[in-house]
Amino acid sequence: MSPVVKKPREKITIPGKYLLFLFSLLSIALILVTSATDVMNHPVFSSFESALAPFERGLADAGAWLKERSILIGNMKTLRAENEELRRQIEALQTENIYLQQDEYELSNLRQLYALDAQYQDFEKTGARIIARDAGNWYHSFIIDKGTDDGIAVDMNVIAGAGLVGRVNAVGENWARVQAIIADNAAVSGMVLSSSDNLIVSGSLELYRDGRIAWSKLVDPADRVSVGDKIVTSDISDKYLPGILIGYISDVELDANNLTKSGELIPAVDFEHLSEVLVILTMKKSGEDPAQTGSVSK
């Protein structure tokens, strides 16, 4: 006889949607019973309710926590939006502050030029803006935005700040190149204003690292020249008009020949922060400047 094989019992499964429907009906029934009768006051149901109390408190606490989190998330979104708006306002204020600082700087430069224009009112002048310069930290050679179309010519004097910047050494229709007095190959015939003694001012980019340039060939047997004296362009200069402030003597030394003196001076112009200049359209028409003999123009 063949063995009897028992078939496995089939498991009875109830779809989830039916279970949900049954639980819903049960919940509705309980709600109707509890609202229409006092059956929940029976000791059995009271005990059941006591057992469920911790779960109810847990659900209530969880609901309160979720509510607080929802409020916190809403506040964080609001704060992010406010911070973003404040950031934009700060950027706008910073940009405006930069523009105001630039305007203040330009206004200060224009006031200096106006004062300089009044100081040298006997000379016809035109203002110009610096548009390019040679490599380096200082404006020892630079390009301005005016040229022959504006009456600019080679050897015209250029001033800014409190005094002499240099002279034009090349010019085009709408541009001109200016060589400053601090350039290594620049030289100016100068004069000590207090004593009318003549000397030569020589450019030096190395010295200008310390804010100085050199002067030499001063004959001063009476020791009348001292630190702090003003040096201006002299009457014997061919390239420069007389009486333009060059700078202030910072030291005086007797040369090895015991006949002449030399030293350094502080220029009247800040050659690190030039932006606008005045070009004197009046030119001197005399002989060759001794200081310019042998100097090379860039």
Wavefront OBJ file of the C-alpha trace (Angstrom):
o trace
v 0.000 0.000 0.000
v 1.191 3.419 -0.810
v 1.631 5.815 2.078
v -1.059 8.351 2.655
v 0.182 11.849 2.027
v -1.607 14.522 3.961
v -2.139 17.770 2.165
v -0.926 20.865 4.066
v -3.632 23.049 5.385
v -4.161 26.195 3.462
v -3.544 29.341 5.449
v -6.415 31.734 5.610
v -5.323 35.296 4.888
v -7.445 38.383 5.056
v -6.497 41.262 2.782
v -5.280 44.403 4.558
v -8.045 46.569 3.192
v -10.642 44.330 4.825
v -8.824 44.451 8.150
v -8.742 48.214 7.965
v -12.459 48.261 7.206
v -13.206 45.984 10.196
v -11.113 48.079 12.584
v -12.843 51.206 11.337
v -16.283 49.665 12.028
v -15.126 48.578 15.477
v -13.872 52.060 16.284
v -17.136 53.664 15.146
v -19.109 51.176 17.243
v -17.042 51.921 20.331
v -17.499 55.642 19.821
v -21.281 55.213 19.537
v -21.430 52.953 22.606
v -19.333 55.238 24.786
v -21.255 58.330 23.741
v -24.730 56.774 24.213
v -24.153 54.755 27.389
v -22.013 54.725 30.516
v -20.612 51.294 29.736
v -17.059 52.705 29.929
v -17.690 53.356 33.628
v -17.839 49.604 34.254
v -14.875 48.368 36.291
v -13.677 46.160 33.444
v -13.519 49.023 31.002
v -12.061 51.315 33.669
v -9.181 48.889 34.126
v -8.745 48.739 30.354
v -8.686 52.524 30.164
v -6.073 52.684 32.950
v -3.904 50.284 31.021
v -4.182 52.426 27.913
v -3.458 55.698 29.747
v 0.378 55.535 29.335
v -0.017 54.944 25.613
v -2.420 57.867 25.353
v 0.042 60.127 27.195
v 2.815 58.931 24.910
v 0.708 59.708 21.861
v -0.160 63.126 23.317
v 3.516 63.862 24.038
v 4.477 62.725 20.544
v 1.814 64.988 19.073
v 3.065 67.942 21.120
v 6.671 67.214 20.055
v 5.642 67.048 16.391
v 3.788 70.326 16.769
v 6.810 72.000 18.355
v 9.055 70.646 15.592
v 6.659 71.947 12.965
v 6.688 75.409 14.580
v 10.497 75.279 14.887
v 10.916 74.330 11.212
v 8.578 77.167 10.232
v 10.601 79.601 12.364
v 13.858 78.353 10.842
v 12.528 78.948 7.343
v 11.460 82.448 8.368
v 14.885 83.124 9.920
v 16.658 81.855 6.794
v 14.593 84.171 4.627
v 15.274 87.113 6.990
v 19.016 86.294 7.071
v 19.125 86.158 3.292
v 17.409 89.533 3.074
v 19.814 90.986 5.665
v 22.766 89.563 3.713
v 21.539 91.279 0.554
v 21.078 94.537 2.459
v 24.613 94.272 3.924
v 26.093 93.646 0.458
v 24.176 96.638 -0.900
v 25.419 98.827 1.981
v 29.005 97.617 1.498
v 28.829 98.439 -2.208
v 27.353 101.845 -1.430
v 30.084 102.438 1.156
v 32.779 101.618 -1.425
v 31.218 104.098 -3.857
v 31.058 106.738 -1.119
v 34.713 106.155 -0.240
v 35.658 106.470 -3.906
v 33.625 109.665 -4.187
v 35.288 111.041 -1.051
v 38.735 110.147 -2.403
v 37.998 111.761 -5.765
v 36.543 114.824 -4.041
v 39.695 115.142 -1.926
v 41.861 114.900 -5.061
v 39.744 117.486 -6.858
v 39.981 119.849 -3.884
v 43.767 119.503 -3.950
v 43.835 120.195 -7.667
v 41.556 123.188 -7.185
v 43.865 124.580 -4.501
v 46.873 123.878 -6.725
v 45.171 125.592 -9.656
v 44.596 128.677 -7.496
v 48.198 128.584 -6.271
v 49.556 128.653 -9.828
v 46.843 130.829 -11.272
v 49.280 132.662 -13.570
v 49.612 129.526 -15.705
v 46.986 128.180 -18.076
v 46.189 124.550 -17.148
v 43.991 121.606 -18.071
v 42.985 118.657 -15.944
v 43.665 115.072 -17.023
v 43.017 111.589 -15.682
v 45.668 108.866 -15.499
v 44.595 105.888 -17.617
v 47.717 103.671 -17.543
v 51.115 103.422 -15.902
v 54.344 101.455 -16.139
v 54.861 98.411 -13.966
v 55.702 99.086 -10.343
v 54.206 100.505 -7.182
v 54.669 104.157 -8.127
v 53.646 106.469 -10.925
v 57.162 107.126 -12.252
v 55.850 107.013 -15.847
v 52.190 107.050 -16.833
v 49.659 107.855 -19.557
v 46.983 110.553 -19.307
v 43.769 110.833 -21.322
v 44.604 114.095 -23.124
v 46.898 114.870 -26.042
v 47.503 117.235 -28.929
v 43.759 117.610 -29.499
v 43.647 119.248 -26.056
v 46.713 121.441 -26.593
v 49.195 119.088 -24.859
v 52.808 119.190 -26.088
v 56.123 117.593 -25.133
v 57.907 119.185 -22.126
v 54.753 120.665 -20.631
v 54.903 120.569 -16.826
v 52.543 118.334 -14.845
v 51.480 119.044 -11.256
v 49.280 117.361 -8.646
v 48.888 117.130 -4.877
v 51.029 119.979 -3.566
v 53.534 120.414 -6.345
v 55.553 119.068 -9.274
v 54.859 115.628 -10.744
v 57.018 115.737 -13.875
v 56.767 116.637 -17.538
v 55.257 115.318 -20.758
v 57.825 113.370 -22.792
v 55.579 111.856 -25.509
v 52.190 112.837 -26.891
v 49.494 111.590 -29.263
v 46.163 112.973 -30.405
v 44.249 111.893 -27.299
v 46.988 110.710 -24.927
v 50.290 111.807 -23.446
v 53.061 110.112 -21.500
v 54.376 111.786 -18.359
v 57.796 111.114 -16.842
v 57.748 111.782 -13.109
v 60.601 113.402 -11.203
v 61.114 110.200 -9.183
v 62.147 108.207 -12.291
v 65.774 107.038 -12.285
v 66.694 109.118 -15.336
v 64.852 112.298 -14.277
v 66.619 115.471 -13.145
v 65.307 118.918 -12.283
v 67.068 122.239 -11.713
v 65.903 123.249 -8.268
v 66.323 126.160 -5.902
v 66.183 126.459 -2.116
v 63.341 128.906 -1.604
v 64.750 130.460 1.586
v 68.228 131.203 0.173
v 67.742 131.148 -3.625
v 70.690 128.725 -3.888
v 70.541 126.364 -6.863
v 70.872 122.577 -6.793
v 69.960 119.507 -8.844
v 67.123 117.135 -7.873
v 67.664 113.585 -9.177
v 65.036 110.860 -9.362
v 65.645 107.488 -7.725
v 63.110 104.676 -7.477
v 65.379 102.969 -4.963
v 65.335 105.995 -2.668
v 61.610 106.492 -3.188
v 61.003 103.159 -1.460
v 61.552 105.240 1.682
v 59.638 108.234 0.325
v 62.754 110.219 -0.629
v 64.614 111.432 -3.718
v 68.135 112.883 -3.948
v 69.469 116.394 -4.417
v 73.068 117.507 -4.992
v 75.506 120.215 -6.182
v 74.394 122.794 -3.640
v 76.963 125.537 -2.893
v 76.213 126.796 0.620
v 79.358 128.121 2.347
v 77.300 130.174 4.789
v 75.297 127.119 5.961
v 72.015 128.847 5.318
v 70.229 125.709 4.066
v 68.706 123.404 6.675
v 66.275 120.523 7.076
v 62.693 121.501 6.270
v 63.540 124.126 3.655
v 61.376 124.142 0.544
v 62.870 123.295 -2.818
v 61.173 124.718 -5.917
v 61.968 124.690 -9.618
v 64.639 127.268 -10.411
v 64.664 130.205 -12.805
v 67.483 128.660 -14.867
v 65.502 125.535 -15.772
v 64.688 125.097 -19.445
v 62.120 122.315 -19.027
v 60.334 123.509 -15.914
v 58.584 126.758 -15.082
v 60.026 128.561 -12.044
v 58.630 128.426 -8.529
v 56.832 125.049 -8.607
v 57.232 123.205 -5.298
v 59.333 120.022 -5.581
v 59.633 119.025 -1.931
v 61.217 119.563 1.468
v 64.834 118.938 2.491
v 65.081 115.962 4.865
v 68.866 115.905 5.382
v 72.003 117.846 4.402
v 75.526 116.455 4.041
v 78.830 118.041 3.080
v 80.400 116.351 0.051
v 83.928 114.905 0.063
v 85.216 117.916 -1.890
v 84.216 120.225 1.005
v 82.728 122.604 -1.568
v 79.235 121.324 -2.285
v 76.438 119.693 -0.317
v 73.959 116.950 -1.104
v 71.178 115.059 0.593
v 67.623 113.855 0.239
v 64.213 115.495 0.119
v 60.600 114.480 0.651
v 58.591 115.081 -2.546
v 55.521 117.296 -2.333
v 53.527 114.708 -4.326
v 52.393 111.239 -3.277
v 53.492 109.230 -6.321
v 51.787 106.076 -5.087
v 48.208 107.344 -5.213
v 47.960 109.609 -8.242
v 44.729 109.549 -10.258
v 44.230 113.059 -11.666
v 46.795 115.704 -12.617
v 46.981 119.229 -13.999
v 48.970 119.901 -17.153
v 50.357 123.434 -17.405
v 49.821 124.567 -20.987
v 52.309 127.414 -20.621
v 55.832 126.449 -21.717
v 59.226 127.898 -20.993
v 61.206 128.939 -24.062
v 64.757 129.414 -22.791
v 68.032 127.546 -23.181
v 68.664 123.922 -22.303
v 68.134 122.824 -18.717
v 71.493 121.785 -17.183
v 69.687 119.147 -15.151
v 68.192 117.562 -18.264
v 71.531 117.308 -20.115
v 72.397 113.633 -20.403
v 69.049 112.430 -19.053
v 67.041 109.965 -21.074
v 63.317 110.349 -21.630
v 61.162 107.266 -21.589
l 1 2 3 4 5 6 7 8 9 10 11 12 13 14 15 16 17 18 19 20 21 22 23 24 25 26 27 28 29 30 31 32 33 34 35 36 37 38 39 40 41 42 43 44 45 46 47 48 49 50 51 52 53 54 55 56 57 58 59 60 61 62 63 64 65 66 67 68 69 70 71 72 73 74 75 76 77 78 79 80 81 82 83 84 85 86 87 88 89 90 91 92 93 94 95 96 97 98 99 100 101 102 103 104 105 106 107 108 109 110 111 112 113 114 115 116 117 118 119 120 121 122 123 124 125 126 127 128 129 130 131 132 133 134 135 136 137 138 139 140 141 142 143 144 145 146 147 148 149 150 151 152 153 154 155 156 157 158 159 160 161 162 163 164 165 166 167 168 169 170 171 172 173 174 175 176 177 178 179 180 181 182 183 184 185 186 187 188 189 190 191 192 193 194 195 196 197 198 199 200 201 202 203 204 205 206 207 208 209 210 211 212 213 214 215 216 217 218 219 220 221 222 223 224 225 226 227 228 229 230 231 232 233 234 235 236 237 238 239 240 241 242 243 244 245 246 247 248 249 250 251 252 253 254 255 256 257 258 259 260 261 262 263 264 265 266 267 268 269 270 271 272 273 274 275 276 277 278 279 280 281 282 283 284 285 286 287 288 289 290 291 292 293 294 295 296 297 298
